[in-house]
Amino acid sequence: MSSIEERVEEIKEDLDFFDDELAKYEYIIDLGKKLEEFNEADKIPANIVHGCTSQVWLTHEIKDGKMYFHGTSDAIIVKGLVYMILKIFSGATIQELKDIDMDIVHE
């Protein structure tokens, strides 16, 4: 499994491949289509990510000392962004998540 930093770099490289902004948006929308099915029973207020213009739901589970996140959104482009965030952070240990400089997401 690659590190969080390596996963961010992979996504940046994928996005840098596109010269056209519209093509980037289409790519992000396509990523959203790869999200695992989100359990409808988990679409509750306790799982809503506050501060988002769209509705975003996020859950997690811990397996073998690693955090795995699940999420979705009601907006198609935001679903792609959710996919990227899940790809970056799922599978990390709690310590890795504590140690990471969250400004990395801003990139």
N, CA, C and O atoms as CSV, one atom per row, in Angstrom:
chain,resi,resn,atom,element,x,y,z
A,1,MET,N,N,0.858,-1.180,0.000
A,1,MET,CA,C,0.000,0.000,0.000
A,1,MET,C,C,0.900,1.237,0.000
A,1,MET,O,O,1.882,1.310,0.739
A,2,SER,N,N,0.554,2.176,-0.818
A,2,SER,CA,C,1.343,3.395,-0.903
A,2,SER,C,C,0.986,4.342,0.235
A,2,SER,O,O,-0.059,4.213,0.873
A,3,SER,N,N,1.870,5.286,0.468
A,3,SER,CA,C,1.628,6.254,1.533
A,3,SER,C,C,0.590,7.282,1.071
A,3,SER,O,O,0.260,7.377,-0.111
A,4,ILE,N,N,0.098,8.030,2.027
A,4,ILE,CA,C,-0.882,9.073,1.713
A,4,ILE,C,C,-0.271,10.056,0.715
A,4,ILE,O,O,-0.927,10.450,-0.249
A,5,GLU,N,N,0.968,10.446,0.940
A,5,GLU,CA,C,1.625,11.390,0.031
A,5,GLU,C,C,1.721,10.829,-1.388
A,5,GLU,O,O,1.507,11.548,-2.364
A,6,GLU,N,N,2.044,9.534,-1.492
A,6,GLU,CA,C,2.146,8.909,-2.813
A,6,GLU,C,C,0.789,8.873,-3.512
A,6,GLU,O,O,0.702,9.077,-4.722
A,7,ARG,N,N,-0.269,8.612,-2.742
A,7,ARG,CA,C,-1.602,8.580,-3.335
A,7,ARG,C,C,-2.026,9.960,-3.812
A,7,ARG,O,O,-2.688,10.086,-4.842
A,8,VAL,N,N,-1.647,11.002,-3.066
A,8,VAL,CA,C,-1.935,12.373,-3.506
A,8,VAL,C,C,-1.198,12.659,-4.810
A,8,VAL,O,O,-1.770,13.232,-5.738
A,9,GLU,N,N,0.058,12.264,-4.879
A,9,GLU,CA,C,0.848,12.492,-6.099
A,9,GLU,C,C,0.246,11.770,-7.293
A,9,GLU,O,O,0.228,12.309,-8.399
A,10,GLU,N,N,-0.250,10.550,-7.081
A,10,GLU,CA,C,-0.881,9.799,-8.175
A,10,GLU,C,C,-2.093,10.552,-8.723
A,10,GLU,O,O,-2.278,10.653,-9.936
A,11,ILE,N,N,-2.906,11.073,-7.820
A,11,ILE,CA,C,-4.098,11.806,-8.249
A,11,ILE,C,C,-3.697,13.089,-8.956
A,11,ILE,O,O,-4.287,13.445,-9.975
A,12,LYS,N,N,-2.697,13.788,-8.425
A,12,LYS,CA,C,-2.233,15.015,-9.081
A,12,LYS,C,C,-1.727,14.716,-10.494
A,12,LYS,O,O,-2.016,15.461,-11.430
A,13,GLU,N,N,-0.979,13.635,-10.642
A,13,GLU,CA,C,-0.472,13.253,-11.963
A,13,GLU,C,C,-1.628,12.934,-12.912
A,13,GLU,O,O,-1.605,13.327,-14.078
A,14,ASP,N,N,-2.631,12.226,-12.410
A,14,ASP,CA,C,-3.794,11.917,-13.244
A,14,ASP,C,C,-4.475,13.196,-13.715
A,14,ASP,O,O,-4.833,13.315,-14.887
A,15,LEU,N,N,-4.655,14.148,-12.813
A,15,LEU,CA,C,-5.330,15.399,-13.168
A,15,LEU,C,C,-4.460,16.269,-14.070
A,15,LEU,O,O,-4.979,16.968,-14.940
A,16,ASP,N,N,-3.144,16.231,-13.872
A,16,ASP,CA,C,-2.231,17.019,-14.716
A,16,ASP,C,C,-2.201,16.520,-16.151
A,16,ASP,O,O,-1.782,17.244,-17.053
A,17,PHE,N,N,-2.638,15.300,-16.363
A,17,PHE,CA,C,-2.688,14.719,-17.708
A,17,PHE,C,C,-3.611,15.529,-18.619
A,17,PHE,O,O,-3.395,15.594,-19.829
A,18,PHE,N,N,-4.635,16.143,-18.036
A,18,PHE,CA,C,-5.640,16.875,-18.809
A,18,PHE,C,C,-5.267,18.349,-18.923
A,18,PHE,O,O,-5.027,19.024,-17.921
A,19,ASP,N,N,-5.222,18.837,-20.170
A,19,ASP,CA,C,-4.957,20.260,-20.396
A,19,ASP,C,C,-6.235,21.070,-20.276
A,19,ASP,O,O,-6.212,22.227,-19.857
A,20,ASP,N,N,-7.335,20.461,-20.641
A,20,ASP,CA,C,-8.625,21.126,-20.683
A,20,ASP,C,C,-9.348,20.960,-19.340
A,20,ASP,O,O,-9.475,19.846,-18.832
A,21,GLU,N,N,-9.815,22.062,-18.775
A,21,GLU,CA,C,-10.517,22.003,-17.489
A,21,GLU,C,C,-11.784,21.156,-17.577
A,21,GLU,O,O,-12.102,20.423,-16.641
A,22,LEU,N,N,-12.501,21.248,-18.678
A,22,LEU,CA,C,-13.724,20.463,-18.842
A,22,LEU,C,C,-13.411,18.965,-18.806
A,22,LEU,O,O,-14.160,18.180,-18.225
A,23,ALA,N,N,-12.305,18.584,-19.429
A,23,ALA,CA,C,-11.902,17.175,-19.416
A,23,ALA,C,C,-11.574,16.721,-17.990
A,23,ALA,O,O,-11.854,15.580,-17.623
A,24,LYS,N,N,-10.981,17.610,-17.187
A,24,LYS,CA,C,-10.703,17.282,-15.789
A,24,LYS,C,C,-12.003,17.035,-15.031
A,24,LYS,O,O,-12.120,16.079,-14.265
A,25,TYR,N,N,-12.982,17.917,-15.259
A,25,TYR,CA,C,-14.266,17.752,-14.586
A,25,TYR,C,C,-14.943,16.444,-14.991
A,25,TYR,O,O,-15.523,15.754,-14.153
A,26,GLU,N,N,-14.865,16.112,-16.263
A,26,GLU,CA,C,-15.453,14.860,-16.729
A,26,GLU,C,C,-14.760,13.669,-16.082
A,26,GLU,O,O,-15.401,12.682,-15.720
A,27,TYR,N,N,-13.436,13.776,-15.941
A,27,TYR,CA,C,-12.670,12.709,-15.294
A,27,TYR,C,C,-13.094,12.562,-13.826
A,27,TYR,O,O,-13.276,11.446,-13.339
A,28,ILE,N,N,-13.249,13.681,-13.134
A,28,ILE,CA,C,-13.660,13.650,-11.727
A,28,ILE,C,C,-15.058,13.048,-11.602
A,28,ILE,O,O,-15.318,12.264,-10.689
A,29,ILE,N,N,-15.953,13.410,-12.510
A,29,ILE,CA,C,-17.298,12.824,-12.508
A,29,ILE,C,C,-17.222,11.318,-12.713
A,29,ILE,O,O,-17.936,10.562,-12.053
A,30,ASP,N,N,-16.361,10.880,-13.624
A,30,ASP,CA,C,-16.193,9.441,-13.855
A,30,ASP,C,C,-15.652,8.727,-12.616
A,30,ASP,O,O,-16.028,7.587,-12.342
A,31,LEU,N,N,-14.767,9.396,-11.868
A,31,LEU,CA,C,-14.268,8.793,-10.627
A,31,LEU,C,C,-15.413,8.556,-9.649
A,31,LEU,O,O,-15.458,7.533,-8.966
A,32,GLY,N,N,-16.329,9.504,-9.592
A,32,GLY,CA,C,-17.475,9.368,-8.696
A,32,GLY,C,C,-18.318,8.140,-9.004
A,32,GLY,O,O,-18.951,7.576,-8.112
A,33,LYS,N,N,-18.324,7.734,-10.248
A,33,LYS,CA,C,-19.084,6.547,-10.651
A,33,LYS,C,C,-18.436,5.267,-10.131
A,33,LYS,O,O,-19.063,4.208,-10.130
A,34,LYS,N,N,-17.171,5.366,-9.685
A,34,LYS,CA,C,-16.458,4.201,-9.153
A,34,LYS,C,C,-16.706,3.988,-7.664
A,34,LYS,O,O,-16.297,2.970,-7.105
A,35,LEU,N,N,-17.370,4.937,-7.023
A,35,LEU,CA,C,-17.630,4.787,-5.590
A,35,LEU,C,C,-18.424,3.513,-5.325
A,35,LEU,O,O,-19.334,3.159,-6.074
A,36,GLU,N,N,-18.059,2.835,-4.243
A,36,GLU,CA,C,-18.841,1.674,-3.821
A,36,GLU,C,C,-20.232,2.158,-3.447
A,36,GLU,O,O,-20.416,3.305,-3.039
A,37,GLU,N,N,-21.198,1.279,-3.590
A,37,GLU,CA,C,-22.570,1.608,-3.206
A,37,GLU,C,C,-22.578,2.008,-1.736
A,37,GLU,O,O,-22.020,1.306,-0.892
A,38,PHE,N,N,-23.205,3.124,-1.437
A,38,PHE,CA,C,-23.292,3.608,-0.061
A,38,PHE,C,C,-24.605,3.140,0.537
A,38,PHE,O,O,-25.660,3.266,-0.085
A,39,ASN,N,N,-24.538,2.607,1.727
A,39,ASN,CA,C,-25.713,2.080,2.404
A,39,ASN,C,C,-26.705,3.215,2.687
A,39,ASN,O,O,-26.372,4.176,3.381
A,40,GLU,N,N,-27.895,3.102,2.159
A,40,GLU,CA,C,-28.927,4.128,2.351
A,40,GLU,C,C,-29.218,4.358,3.830
A,40,GLU,O,O,-29.543,5.476,4.229
A,41,ALA,N,N,-29.106,3.319,4.639
A,41,ALA,CA,C,-29.361,3.453,6.079
A,41,ALA,C,C,-28.323,4.355,6.758
A,41,ALA,O,O,-28.557,4.855,7.858
A,42,ASP,N,N,-27.176,4.561,6.099
A,42,ASP,CA,C,-26.128,5.422,6.653
A,42,ASP,C,C,-26.290,6.889,6.249
A,42,ASP,O,O,-25.509,7.742,6.673
A,43,LYS,N,N,-27.295,7.179,5.435
A,43,LYS,CA,C,-27.556,8.573,5.053
A,43,LYS,C,C,-28.403,9.237,6.140
A,43,LYS,O,O,-29.584,9.537,5.967
A,44,ILE,N,N,-27.729,9.444,7.262
A,44,ILE,CA,C,-28.385,10.037,8.429
A,44,ILE,C,C,-27.635,11.314,8.804
A,44,ILE,O,O,-26.481,11.491,8.415
A,45,PRO,N,N,-28.277,12.197,9.550
A,45,PRO,CA,C,-27.621,13.456,9.927
A,45,PRO,C,C,-26.261,13.273,10.609
A,45,PRO,O,O,-25.362,14.092,10.413
A,46,ALA,N,N,-26.101,12.234,11.390
A,46,ALA,CA,C,-24.830,12.014,12.095
A,46,ALA,C,C,-23.663,11.772,11.133
A,46,ALA,O,O,-22.509,11.977,11.510
A,47,ASN,N,N,-23.943,11.342,9.906
A,47,ASN,CA,C,-22.882,11.031,8.935
A,47,ASN,C,C,-22.692,12.119,7.887
A,47,ASN,O,O,-21.901,11.948,6.958
A,48,ILE,N,N,-23.396,13.225,8.018
A,48,ILE,CA,C,-23.251,14.321,7.048
A,48,ILE,C,C,-21.980,15.102,7.357
A,48,ILE,O,O,-21.674,15.383,8.516
A,49,VAL,N,N,-21.250,15.446,6.305
A,49,VAL,CA,C,-20.064,16.286,6.431
A,49,VAL,C,C,-20.547,17.727,6.400
A,49,VAL,O,O,-21.055,18.200,5.383
A,50,HIS,N,N,-20.388,18.411,7.504
A,50,HIS,CA,C,-20.864,19.787,7.613
A,50,HIS,C,C,-19.917,20.740,6.894
A,50,HIS,O,O,-18.706,20.523,6.861
A,51,GLY,N,N,-20.478,21.788,6.327
A,51,GLY,CA,C,-19.686,22.790,5.630
A,51,GLY,C,C,-19.659,22.594,4.127
A,51,GLY,O,O,-19.099,23.420,3.406
A,52,CYS,N,N,-20.247,21.528,3.649
A,52,CYS,CA,C,-20.307,21.277,2.214
A,52,CYS,C,C,-21.595,21.881,1.656
A,52,CYS,O,O,-22.641,21.838,2.303
A,53,THR,N,N,-21.510,22.432,0.472
A,53,THR,CA,C,-22.696,22.967,-0.182
A,53,THR,C,C,-23.636,21.834,-0.565
A,53,THR,O,O,-24.851,21.948,-0.403
A,54,SER,N,N,-23.078,20.747,-1.073
A,54,SER,CA,C,-23.869,19.551,-1.394
A,54,SER,C,C,-23.947,18.692,-0.147
A,54,SER,O,O,-23.240,18.922,0.834
A,55,GLN,N,N,-24.813,17.706,-0.205
A,55,GLN,CA,C,-24.857,16.754,0.899
A,55,GLN,C,C,-23.790,15.697,0.664
A,55,GLN,O,O,-23.713,15.096,-0.408
A,56,VAL,N,N,-22.971,15.482,1.682
A,56,VAL,CA,C,-21.926,14.468,1.641
A,56,VAL,C,C,-22.060,13.637,2.911
A,56,VAL,O,O,-22.143,14.172,4.017
A,57,TRP,N,N,-22.078,12.332,2.734
A,57,TRP,CA,C,-22.143,11.411,3.867
A,57,TRP,C,C,-20.828,10.648,3.935
A,57,TRP,O,O,-20.267,10.263,2.909
A,58,LEU,N,N,-20.351,10.436,5.139
A,58,LEU,CA,C,-19.090,9.745,5.339
A,58,LEU,C,C,-19.199,8.823,6.552
A,58,LEU,O,O,-19.664,9.228,7.617
A,59,THR,N,N,-18.764,7.583,6.371
A,59,THR,CA,C,-18.674,6.628,7.471
A,59,THR,C,C,-17.275,6.020,7.454
A,59,THR,O,O,-16.524,6.189,6.493
A,60,HIS,N,N,-16.943,5.326,8.508
A,60,HIS,CA,C,-15.642,4.654,8.561
A,60,HIS,C,C,-15.751,3.359,9.354
A,60,HIS,O,O,-16.702,3.125,10.101
A,61,GLU,N,N,-14.751,2.546,9.159
A,61,GLU,CA,C,-14.604,1.333,9.945
A,61,GLU,C,C,-13.118,1.095,10.147
A,61,GLU,O,O,-12.288,1.558,9.365
A,62,ILE,N,N,-12.800,0.377,11.191
A,62,ILE,CA,C,-11.408,0.043,11.484
A,62,ILE,C,C,-11.242,-1.459,11.319
A,62,ILE,O,O,-11.968,-2.253,11.918
A,63,LYS,N,N,-10.268,-1.833,10.489
A,63,LYS,CA,C,-9.936,-3.248,10.274
A,63,LYS,C,C,-8.426,-3.386,10.382
A,63,LYS,O,O,-7.678,-2.660,9.727
A,64,ASP,N,N,-7.994,-4.304,11.196
A,64,ASP,CA,C,-6.564,-4.583,11.340
A,64,ASP,C,C,-5.752,-3.314,11.588
A,64,ASP,O,O,-4.655,-3.161,11.050
A,65,GLY,N,N,-6.286,-2.414,12.394
A,65,GLY,CA,C,-5.568,-1.198,12.758
A,65,GLY,C,C,-5.561,-0.109,11.705
A,65,GLY,O,O,-4.871,0.900,11.851
A,66,LYS,N,N,-6.324,-0.308,10.651
A,66,LYS,CA,C,-6.384,0.702,9.583
A,66,LYS,C,C,-7.800,1.239,9.448
A,66,LYS,O,O,-8.775,0.530,9.701
A,67,MET,N,N,-7.898,2.491,9.048
A,67,MET,CA,C,-9.197,3.149,8.862
A,67,MET,C,C,-9.622,2.990,7.398
A,67,MET,O,O,-8.824,3.173,6.480
A,68,TYR,N,N,-10.870,2.652,7.211
A,68,TYR,CA,C,-11.445,2.561,5.869
A,68,TYR,C,C,-12.690,3.439,5.851
A,68,TYR,O,O,-13.572,3.316,6.700
A,69,PHE,N,N,-12.737,4.317,4.873
A,69,PHE,CA,C,-13.823,5.282,4.773
A,69,PHE,C,C,-14.760,4.916,3.634
A,69,PHE,O,O,-14.350,4.339,2.626
A,70,HIS,N,N,-16.017,5.262,3.816
A,70,HIS,CA,C,-17.048,5.061,2.804
A,70,HIS,C,C,-17.807,6.378,2.707
A,70,HIS,O,O,-18.049,7.035,3.719
A,71,GLY,N,N,-18.176,6.758,1.506
A,71,GLY,CA,C,-18.882,8.024,1.380
A,71,GLY,C,C,-19.599,8.154,0.066
A,71,GLY,O,O,-19.442,7.343,-0.847
A,72,THR,N,N,-20.395,9.205,-0.003
A,72,THR,CA,C,-21.119,9.531,-1.226
A,72,THR,C,C,-21.593,10.972,-1.137
A,72,THR,O,O,-21.437,11.632,-0.110
A,73,SER,N,N,-22.167,11.441,-2.219
A,73,SER,CA,C,-22.733,12.788,-2.260
A,73,SER,C,C,-23.944,12.771,-3.172
A,73,SER,O,O,-24.132,11.854,-3.970
A,74,ASP,N,N,-24.763,13.811,-3.034
A,74,ASP,CA,C,-25.906,13.950,-3.928
A,74,ASP,C,C,-25.550,14.749,-5.180
A,74,ASP,O,O,-26.408,14.954,-6.039
A,75,ALA,N,N,-24.308,15.201,-5.299
A,75,ALA,CA,C,-23.852,15.968,-6.459
A,75,ALA,C,C,-22.808,15.151,-7.228
A,75,ALA,O,O,-21.906,14.570,-6.624
A,76,ILE,N,N,-22.931,15.107,-8.546
A,76,ILE,CA,C,-22.079,14.197,-9.320
A,76,ILE,C,C,-20.599,14.563,-9.272
A,76,ILE,O,O,-19.754,13.673,-9.177
A,77,ILE,N,N,-20.270,15.831,-9.336
A,77,ILE,CA,C,-18.844,16.178,-9.293
A,77,ILE,C,C,-18.283,15.973,-7.895
A,77,ILE,O,O,-17.131,15.567,-7.742
A,78,VAL,N,N,-19.081,16.249,-6.882
A,78,VAL,CA,C,-18.627,16.055,-5.504
A,78,VAL,C,C,-18.400,14.569,-5.231
A,78,VAL,O,O,-17.514,14.216,-4.453
A,79,LYS,N,N,-19.183,13.701,-5.856
A,79,LYS,CA,C,-18.943,12.262,-5.713
A,79,LYS,C,C,-17.522,11.914,-6.155
A,79,LYS,O,O,-16.857,11.088,-5.531
A,80,GLY,N,N,-17.067,12.541,-7.220
A,80,GLY,CA,C,-15.699,12.312,-7.686
A,80,GLY,C,C,-14.672,12.804,-6.688
A,80,GLY,O,O,-13.647,12.157,-6.474
A,81,LEU,N,N,-14.944,13.943,-6.079
A,81,LEU,CA,C,-14.040,14.467,-5.051
A,81,LEU,C,C,-14.030,13.547,-3.832
A,81,LEU,O,O,-12.982,13.311,-3.232
A,82,VAL,N,N,-15.195,13.035,-3.475
A,82,VAL,CA,C,-15.287,12.074,-2.369
A,82,VAL,C,C,-14.450,10.839,-2.702
A,82,VAL,O,O,-13.722,10.332,-1.849
A,83,TYR,N,N,-14.553,10.362,-3.924
A,83,TYR,CA,C,-13.768,9.200,-4.343
A,83,TYR,C,C,-12.276,9.466,-4.130
A,83,TYR,O,O,-11.557,8.613,-3.609
A,84,MET,N,N,-11.815,10.653,-4.535
A,84,MET,CA,C,-10.394,10.976,-4.389
A,84,MET,C,C,-9.982,10.999,-2.922
A,84,MET,O,O,-8.931,10.467,-2.565
A,85,ILE,N,N,-10.798,11.608,-2.074
A,85,ILE,CA,C,-10.485,11.670,-0.642
A,85,ILE,C,C,-10.441,10.264,-0.034
A,85,ILE,O,O,-9.551,9.947,0.755
A,86,LEU,N,N,-11.411,9.428,-0.412
A,86,LEU,CA,C,-11.426,8.058,0.102
A,86,LEU,C,C,-10.194,7.290,-0.363
A,86,LEU,O,O,-9.597,6.533,0.402
A,87,LYS,N,N,-9.824,7.492,-1.618
A,87,LYS,CA,C,-8.659,6.797,-2.171
A,87,LYS,C,C,-7.384,7.225,-1.438
A,87,LYS,O,O,-6.491,6.410,-1.207
A,88,ILE,N,N,-7.310,8.490,-1.082
A,88,ILE,CA,C,-6.125,9.001,-0.397
A,88,ILE,C,C,-6.027,8.469,1.026
A,88,ILE,O,O,-4.962,8.012,1.441
A,89,PHE,N,N,-7.117,8.521,1.774
A,89,PHE,CA,C,-7.040,8.261,3.212
A,89,PHE,C,C,-7.437,6.856,3.651
A,89,PHE,O,O,-7.000,6.413,4.714
A,90,SER,N,N,-8.246,6.141,2.877
A,90,SER,CA,C,-8.635,4.787,3.287
A,90,SER,C,C,-7.424,3.861,3.282
A,90,SER,O,O,-6.586,3.902,2.380
A,91,GLY,N,N,-7.358,3.039,4.296
A,91,GLY,CA,C,-6.256,2.086,4.393
A,91,GLY,C,C,-5.078,2.608,5.193
A,91,GLY,O,O,-4.074,1.913,5.350
A,92,ALA,N,N,-5.192,3.830,5.702
A,92,ALA,CA,C,-4.119,4.395,6.522
A,92,ALA,C,C,-4.353,4.024,7.983
A,92,ALA,O,O,-5.483,3.780,8.408
A,93,THR,N,N,-3.269,3.989,8.733
A,93,THR,CA,C,-3.402,3.760,10.162
A,93,THR,C,C,-3.843,5.054,10.835
A,93,THR,O,O,-3.722,6.137,10.263
A,94,ILE,N,N,-4.346,4.932,12.030
A,94,ILE,CA,C,-4.755,6.119,12.785
A,94,ILE,C,C,-3.548,7.033,12.988
A,94,ILE,O,O,-3.679,8.254,12.906
A,95,GLN,N,N,-2.395,6.465,13.246
A,95,GLN,CA,C,-1.196,7.277,13.448
A,95,GLN,C,C,-0.819,8.018,12.164
A,95,GLN,O,O,-0.446,9.190,12.221
A,96,GLU,N,N,-0.907,7.357,11.014
A,96,GLU,CA,C,-0.617,8.033,9.746
A,96,GLU,C,C,-1.560,9.212,9.539
A,96,GLU,O,O,-1.149,10.274,9.072
A,97,LEU,N,N,-2.819,9.017,9.889
A,97,LEU,CA,C,-3.795,10.094,9.733
A,97,LEU,C,C,-3.506,11.239,10.695
A,97,LEU,O,O,-3.709,12.402,10.348
A,98,LYS,N,N,-3.039,10.927,11.890
A,98,LYS,CA,C,-2.684,11.976,12.852
A,98,LYS,C,C,-1.447,12.742,12.401
A,98,LYS,O,O,-1.349,13.950,12.616
A,99,ASP,N,N,-0.503,12.041,11.776
A,99,ASP,CA,C,0.785,12.638,11.419
A,99,ASP,C,C,0.761,13.443,10.124
A,99,ASP,O,O,1.640,14.276,9.898
A,100,ILE,N,N,-0.225,13.208,9.281
A,100,ILE,CA,C,-0.231,13.843,7.960
A,100,ILE,C,C,-0.566,15.339,8.074
A,100,ILE,O,O,-1.438,15.739,8.845
A,101,ASP,N,N,0.136,16.133,7.303
A,101,ASP,CA,C,-0.168,17.559,7.209
A,101,ASP,C,C,-1.375,17.687,6.302
A,101,ASP,O,O,-1.279,17.422,5.104
A,102,MET,N,N,-2.498,18.084,6.848
A,102,MET,CA,C,-3.747,18.111,6.084
A,102,MET,C,C,-3.741,19.148,4.966
A,102,MET,O,O,-4.658,19.168,4.145
A,103,ASP,N,N,-2.736,20.001,4.919
A,103,ASP,CA,C,-2.623,20.921,3.785
A,103,ASP,C,C,-2.410,20.163,2.489
A,103,ASP,O,O,-2.599,20.715,1.404
A,104,ILE,N,N,-2.018,18.904,2.596
A,104,ILE,CA,C,-1.817,18.065,1.417
A,104,ILE,C,C,-3.106,17.945,0.604
A,104,ILE,O,O,-3.064,17.817,-0.619
A,105,VAL,N,N,-4.230,17.988,1.279
A,105,VAL,CA,C,-5.521,17.900,0.598
A,105,VAL,C,C,-5.760,19.161,-0.234
A,105,VAL,O,O,-6.353,19.101,-1.311
A,106,HIS,N,N,-5.302,20.276,0.267
A,106,HIS,CA,C,-5.477,21.553,-0.438
A,106,HIS,C,C,-4.827,21.518,-1.816
A,106,HIS,O,O,-5.321,22.136,-2.759
A,107,GLU,N,N,-3.718,20.794,-1.927
A,107,GLU,CA,C,-3.040,20.682,-3.220
A,107,GLU,C,C,-3.976,20.092,-4.251
A,107,GLU,O,O,-3.590,19.918,-5.407
